[in-house]
């Protein structure tokens, strides 16, 4: 019995030892597996680190905008332009105002040169051979208060020689006489034509007349004799009476007269009473 008991105890000890040995092996295997996982994680981390260490491709920089040569870039949008016609003259810089004045002055000079050339051409066209002739043309304004002169144009042989305008109808009608032309012309036939424009004028119930304009045309033909002066007197006046329609009242008529130029008076010879003026002495040189 004692031997059986010892055998059972020894068997129990062997089983326990075997169990302990199996448990230790499992732990070793787990540790080894854990070590492998750790190594795998370390390898993955190293791969990730390698991937992170590899530099990514850098995109090419966008081309810089073209500069204006002074270090500033010029955009695609053009600079906003300022409309000088909308700017008041007093708000403009001094140099801009001076430049505009110079341009206006130059334009006036060119206009004056054109008029001078036109007058010279007119003289060349009208002057003929021989002594020549002259013309004196005048206009008188005899219109009533119901009409105000706003435009007056004269043409001689189709060439405009006189123009006056007054759109406000405030000053031109006050002039009662105009010197239209005075100068030499070629002897022969000539034609004078006149166009006068009036604006109606009235008070109270007749104030509506200021909304209407009336035009009168006239003229005449004349012969300028050589060495003579042709005087042409034109007049604007109202024709008819109260029953005449307003548009038929303004009239222009021209009257032509020819006169001889005045000769300068000869200086009188002063002599002493009772004496005879002596002839002028002449000197002769003898050889």
Secondary structure, DSSP 8 states (H G I E B T S, - for coil): -HHHHHHHHHHHHHHHHHHHHHHHHHHHHHHHHHHHHHHHHHHHHHHHHHHHHS------------B-SSS-B--SS------GGGS-GGGS-HHHHHHHHHHHHHHHHHHHHHHHHHHHHHHHHH--SSS-EEEEEEEEE---TTEEEEEEEEEETTEEEEEEE-TT-SSGGG--EEEEEEEEE-SEEEEEEEEEEEEE---GGGGGGGG-EEEEEEEEEEEE-TTEEEEEEEEEEE-S-TTS-GGGTEEEEEEEEEEE------------TT-------------
